[in-house]
Amino acid sequence: MATRTSPAIPVAKRIGGFVYAIRNIVTEARKVEAAGQTVRYLNIGDPITFGFQTPPHLIEAVERAMRDGQNGYAPSVGILPAREAVAAECLRRGMPVTPDRVLITSGTSEGIELTLTAIAQDGDEVLVPVPTYPLYTAVLAKIGARAIFYRTDPGRGWLPDLDHIRSLIGPATRALVVIDPNNPTGATYPATVRRELLDLADRHNFPLLADEVYADLAFDGPVPALASLNPDAPVISFSSLSKAYLAPGWRAGWMAVGRTDRLDEVLAAIKKLADGRLCSTGPMEYAIVAALNGDRSHQEMFRVALKERAELTTRRLNAIPGITAVAPTAAFYSMPRVALPPGVTDEQYVISLLRETGVLCVYGSGFGTRPEDGFFRVVFLASPAELSDIYDAIGEFTQTFLSRH
Ligand SMILES: Cc1ncc(COP(=O)(O)O)c(C=O)c1O
């Protein structure tokens, strides 16, 4: 390798604010692996790595599209059949939108990034839940806008603190992010809370960004679209094939902009930005059509598997002295809390857990909670037998960790 003769080439300052702990923590796990320890990765919510399989009719749709020569650029908003399928799905869920208000995106992630870029700039504020899915804070840091955190309360099933949200709304507020069902807490919100959130966006005239990527994975069955309670509120909804259709690597997602004409300029701005990135992955857009118009029986089995794992997780974690966990009602995440002694951080706990047991979780402060509060996130997609071993390991480790501090 050539030796370096000149100073390192600098990177942009904004990189400092772009933190995505779910993947950043893998560097630490690789070191542990290099030292000969097996790592059990409970950091990323990817069902495929735990043996769940993409439905065959989706794979066939992509294969067929490729063989039929659909390998060129797609329209930047996405192919019409996919947008029609999304619009029909939104309508079934209670959010009436026309296909011209739908964009096909590279996962939920790209929809979020396009939207935040279209609506917020230097000094603008976006209300984000804490704990949060970290992409929101990372993108806001990148575009120079500010994430203003509102509390969600573990004492009340991780529901948003509405009074706190009201107290944070000001002239610089540009949007309210709502993740329901929620990552990292596994919570689902009742209609009363959803209605109040919609009212806030409606009255204050800022968009509610509804992250609905787990809408089909509530254990008791799919939840309606957030916008269904007020289809004329300014709501932008995001989802994808990543979770409920078991195809996260395809980067196939969509967004739907609510029907109110208050959102017309935002929609035009998002389409303008979408032109610049050409299109999402073309053949996978055909899988969106197959997914939303086709058989969904895999979801029923997936929900049953998740519910079983959630119950096991809640029971086993709450049985560990020093740990409390709220029962999730959706998705594949639990956000337990360990009562840490003064001066100890969630990151120290999680890194020690990794080094001593090979179990990799993500510390709560990676989702915006306070380091001293001791939250960490568990992805419970592994088999019940493996999860049981993992909770044995967490239990033993926690006992020694707490006794030596
Ligand atoms: C709440 C939430 N939003 C968005 C995403 C990103 O999903 P996608 O793969 O659709 O980009 C995730 C992925 O874990 C998520 O948990």
PDBQT file of the ligand as one rigid body, heavy atoms in Angstrom, charges set to zero:
ROOT
HETATM    1  C1  LIG A 501     -39.961   2.889  11.288  1.00  0.00    +0.000 C 
HETATM    2  C2  LIG A 501     -39.179   2.563  10.061  1.00  0.00    +0.000 A 
HETATM    3  N1  LIG A 501     -39.264   3.357   9.001  1.00  0.00    +0.000 NA
HETATM    4  C3  LIG A 501     -38.567   3.105   7.882  1.00  0.00    +0.000 A 
HETATM    5  C4  LIG A 501     -37.738   2.013   7.776  1.00  0.00    +0.000 A 
HETATM    6  C5  LIG A 501     -36.981   1.791   6.502  1.00  0.00    +0.000 C 
HETATM    7  O1  LIG A 501     -37.603   0.827   5.759  1.00  0.00    +0.000 OA
HETATM    8  P1  LIG A 501     -37.363   0.588   4.216  1.00  0.00    +0.000 P 
HETATM    9  O2  LIG A 501     -36.615  -0.690   4.096  1.00  0.00    +0.000 OA
HETATM   10  O3  LIG A 501     -38.735   0.511   3.643  1.00  0.00    +0.000 OA
HETATM   11  O4  LIG A 501     -36.590   1.740   3.680  1.00  0.00    +0.000 OA
HETATM   12  C6  LIG A 501     -37.615   1.145   8.855  1.00  0.00    +0.000 A 
HETATM   13  C7  LIG A 501     -36.689  -0.007   8.788  1.00  0.00    +0.000 C 
HETATM   14  O5  LIG A 501     -36.371  -0.642   9.746  1.00  0.00    +0.000 OA
HETATM   15  C8  LIG A 501     -38.348   1.428  10.020  1.00  0.00    +0.000 A 
HETATM   16  O6  LIG A 501     -38.262   0.626  11.087  1.00  0.00    +0.000 OA
ENDROOT
TORSDOF 0
